[in-house]
Every structure is written in C-alpha cells, then in structure tokens.
C-alpha cells in the first residue's frame, strides 16, 4: 500500500467511519453512567429534611385543614417579605406595641416523638375546673389557648392554669373573626390585649399562640403570611393542630365515645399529636372525654406534655400559588 493508492483511500474512509461511530458511543456510555449515578442517590424526603437544612428554618406541617395541600411536604418558615426596594421602610405595624415581644427570640426546634400535646381553646370557662381536675388526677400537663375575660372567676382560672404547671397561650382577646382578621394591625391589637391580660393576671409572659380557626382560614387569606411573620419576628410561636376531637364541628354535642374515638384513632400513627379540644361552657362531653383519651393513648405507649416555646410547631401548609 502506498500513499495515494485506492487501497489507501479505502482504509482512510474506513477509519473515519469507525471514528464517527466510536465517539458517539463513548459519549452515550458516559452520559448513561452519569444518569445512573444520579438516579441511585437517595431522595430528600420530608422525614429526612431536617438533616439537609437548618432545622429552625422549617415548620413540620403535620396539620391538615379543608382545602389545604398535602401536609407531608415541608414548608419554609414564614419570614418578613422581601421588599422590592431594600431601602424601603419596614411595615408600619412593626412599630406598634413596643412591649409586645416574647422574652426570648423564636427558637422552637425541639421535636419529641410519641408525645401527645393536649390543647384547649376558647377558655377559661366553667369546664376549666373539670379539665384541670382530670389532668391533675392523671398527672398530665396540657396547654390552654385562652381568650379575654372579665369575670373574676375566669381570671382566677387563668391563674390556676399557670399555678398547676400548665402552659397558657394566646388565642385573641374577643375571638371575633371580623375583628381579629380585619387587618394585620387588627390582629396585633387583639393579641396584644390578651397578651397584657395574661401577663397582668398570672405574672407569666405568654409566648405561644393559636390563631382562631387555625393559621389559614376563610378570613385571613390575603395576609396570613404577614400575620405569622410579624408574630414570629416578635418571638412568638404559632401552633395549629393535627388531631381534632371534632367537639366544635357541629351544633350538637358529640358523645364522649365519639370524641375519644376521634382523638385516639387519629393519634395512633402520628409521630407527634397536637390534639384540639375546646374549653367552653357548652362542651360538657369534652371534659369527660379527656380521662379515657389519656388512658387509651398511654396504653399505646404515648406520653403527654405541655407545649413550651421550644416545641417545634405544626402549621397548615401554605396554599400553592
């Protein structure tokens, strides 16, 4: 074979063809191996998320509500909205109520498993005495999200809640949705009033709170993120619930058996249960259901604690835009 011969050109063409086949083949193999390596990496699941990010930048959205998305996805903790102009002044409501701050900055990152947090909204009332008696008999601490009171007996009940070692939290002053959710300023006024009453009545500065109707409801749709962001900025910790007794779901009084089943059946498979009861005069069976609830959940290996400012909250998922 010599340069320029027919045989030479045939071999040259064959070499070019082989090269055109070999290079894409090698690239395809390389791409396939990279894709395979990526697919074999374990996904970041909701249960693993705390190990992949700062635990105090996420809430655990175990709570569920009507028209709320899948509660198994971690939701970023609400923060102050980023202004378009970084030189812009902060919202005017941040200047309201200079003493309306928690004793410590927000630091709710403690997450205990197999713990049940019994919570009671809308009190104190005549039912509070019954509830406290059962809790004392069962040696259980709970959390009371209270509203504003004028009756001296109810103010005494506020003091008793604290004296007996339970947590007292804010649930607005009037519980009037039109007032509470009139605006961010209206919300702050309502919660500042109950903040002051609790502090003056019990000597305790409340740190935890629950929004009437939960953090997302039919009244605060336009500004619930602002509400939570501002309260968290002030150091307060919000709590929804992920188990409901359903004692306020209808106009008629549910039986003790129904309330107990609602709580126990929905707490069985929860890592942590934040149980909603109501402490109002008409909820006679609610107080009666507490003892059986405690007994049955204890038999399943659960323990009971009061919410503290360290307790990582559950919040409803934010609707996706």
TAFEN-V220892 format. One record per residue. N is the residue number from 0. SS is DSSP state (2 for helix, 1 for strand, 0 for the rest). Layout:
n->N ss->SS
n->N ss->SS
This chain:
n->0 ss->0
n->1 ss->0
n->2 ss->0
n->3 ss->0
n->4 ss->0
n->5 ss->2
n->6 ss->2
n->7 ss->2
n->8 ss->2
n->9 ss->2
n->10 ss->2
n->11 ss->2
n->12 ss->2
n->13 ss->2
n->14 ss->2
n->15 ss->2
n->16 ss->2
n->17 ss->2
n->18 ss->2
n->19 ss->2
n->20 ss->2
n->21 ss->2
n->22 ss->2
n->23 ss->2
n->24 ss->2
n->25 ss->2
n->26 ss->2
n->27 ss->2
n->28 ss->2
n->29 ss->2
n->30 ss->2
n->31 ss->2
n->32 ss->2
n->33 ss->2
n->34 ss->2
n->35 ss->2
n->36 ss->2
n->37 ss->2
n->38 ss->2
n->39 ss->0
n->40 ss->0
n->41 ss->0
n->42 ss->0
n->43 ss->0
n->44 ss->0
n->45 ss->2
n->46 ss->2
n->47 ss->2
n->48 ss->2
n->49 ss->2
n->50 ss->2
n->51 ss->0
n->52 ss->0
n->53 ss->0
n->54 ss->2
n->55 ss->2
n->56 ss->2
n->57 ss->1
n->58 ss->1
n->59 ss->0
n->60 ss->0
n->61 ss->0
n->62 ss->0
n->63 ss->0
n->64 ss->0
n->65 ss->0
n->66 ss->0
n->67 ss->0
n->68 ss->0
n->69 ss->0
n->70 ss->0
n->71 ss->0
n->72 ss->0
n->73 ss->0
n->74 ss->1
n->75 ss->1
n->76 ss->0
n->77 ss->0
n->78 ss->0
n->79 ss->0
n->80 ss->0
n->81 ss->0
n->82 ss->0
n->83 ss->0
n->84 ss->0
n->85 ss->0
n->86 ss->0
n->87 ss->0
n->88 ss->0
n->89 ss->0
n->90 ss->0
n->91 ss->2
n->92 ss->2
n->93 ss->2
n->94 ss->2
n->95 ss->0
n->96 ss->0
n->97 ss->0
n->98 ss->0
n->99 ss->0
n->100 ss->0
n->101 ss->0
n->102 ss->0
n->103 ss->0
n->104 ss->0
n->105 ss->0
n->106 ss->0
n->107 ss->0
n->108 ss->0
n->109 ss->1
n->110 ss->0
n->111 ss->0
n->112 ss->0
n->113 ss->0
n->114 ss->1
n->115 ss->1
n->116 ss->1
n->117 ss->1
n->118 ss->1
n->119 ss->1
n->120 ss->1
n->121 ss->0
n->122 ss->0
n->123 ss->0
n->124 ss->0
n->125 ss->2
n->126 ss->2
n->127 ss->2
n->128 ss->2
n->129 ss->2
n->130 ss->2
n->131 ss->2
n->132 ss->2
n->133 ss->2
n->134 ss->2
n->135 ss->2
n->136 ss->2
n->137 ss->2
n->138 ss->0
n->139 ss->0
n->140 ss->0
n->141 ss->0
n->142 ss->1
n->143 ss->1
n->144 ss->1
n->145 ss->1
n->146 ss->0
n->147 ss->0
n->148 ss->0
n->149 ss->0
n->150 ss->0
n->151 ss->2
n->152 ss->2
n->153 ss->2
n->154 ss->2
n->155 ss->2
n->156 ss->2
n->157 ss->2
n->158 ss->2
n->159 ss->2
n->160 ss->2
n->161 ss->2
n->162 ss->2
n->163 ss->0
n->164 ss->0
n->165 ss->0
n->166 ss->1
n->167 ss->1
n->168 ss->1
n->169 ss->1
n->170 ss->0
n->171 ss->0
n->172 ss->0
n->173 ss->0
n->174 ss->0
n->175 ss->0
n->176 ss->2
n->177 ss->2
n->178 ss->2
n->179 ss->2
n->180 ss->0
n->181 ss->0
n->182 ss->0
n->183 ss->2
n->184 ss->2
n->185 ss->2
n->186 ss->2
n->187 ss->2
n->188 ss->2
n->189 ss->2
n->190 ss->2
n->191 ss->2
n->192 ss->2
n->193 ss->2
n->194 ss->2
n->195 ss->2
n->196 ss->2
n->197 ss->2
n->198 ss->2
n->199 ss->2
n->200 ss->2
n->201 ss->2
n->202 ss->0
n->203 ss->0
n->204 ss->0
n->205 ss->0
n->206 ss->0
n->207 ss->1
n->208 ss->1
n->209 ss->0
n->210 ss->0
n->211 ss->0
n->212 ss->0
n->213 ss->0
n->214 ss->0
n->215 ss->0
n->216 ss->0
n->217 ss->0
n->218 ss->0
n->219 ss->0
n->220 ss->0
n->221 ss->0
n->222 ss->0
n->223 ss->2
n->224 ss->2
n->225 ss->2
n->226 ss->2
n->227 ss->2
n->228 ss->2
n->229 ss->2
n->230 ss->2
n->231 ss->2
n->232 ss->2
n->233 ss->0
n->234 ss->0
n->235 ss->0
n->236 ss->1
n->237 ss->1
n->238 ss->0
n->239 ss->0
n->240 ss->0
n->241 ss->0
n->242 ss->1
n->243 ss->1
n->244 ss->0
n->245 ss->0
n->246 ss->0
n->247 ss->0
n->248 ss->0
n->249 ss->0
n->250 ss->0
n->251 ss->0
n->252 ss->0
n->253 ss->0
n->254 ss->0
n->255 ss->2
n->256 ss->2
n->257 ss->2
n->258 ss->2
n->259 ss->2
n->260 ss->2
n->261 ss->2
n->262 ss->2
n->263 ss->2
n->264 ss->2
n->265 ss->2
n->266 ss->2
n->267 ss->0
n->268 ss->0
n->269 ss->0
n->270 ss->0
n->271 ss->1
n->272 ss->1
n->273 ss->1
n->274 ss->1
n->275 ss->1
n->276 ss->1
n->277 ss->1
n->278 ss->0
n->279 ss->0
n->280 ss->0
n->281 ss->0
n->282 ss->0
n->283 ss->2
n->284 ss->2
n->285 ss->2
n->286 ss->2
n->287 ss->2
n->288 ss->2
n->289 ss->2
n->290 ss->2
n->291 ss->2
n->292 ss->2
n->293 ss->2
n->294 ss->2
n->295 ss->2
n->296 ss->2
n->297 ss->2
n->298 ss->2
n->299 ss->0
n->300 ss->0
n->301 ss->0
n->302 ss->1
n->303 ss->1
n->304 ss->0
n->305 ss->0
n->306 ss->0
n->307 ss->0
n->308 ss->0
n->309 ss->0
n->310 ss->1
n->311 ss->0
n->312 ss->0
n->313 ss->0
n->314 ss->0
n->315 ss->0
n->316 ss->0
n->317 ss->0
n->318 ss->0
n->319 ss->0
n->320 ss->0
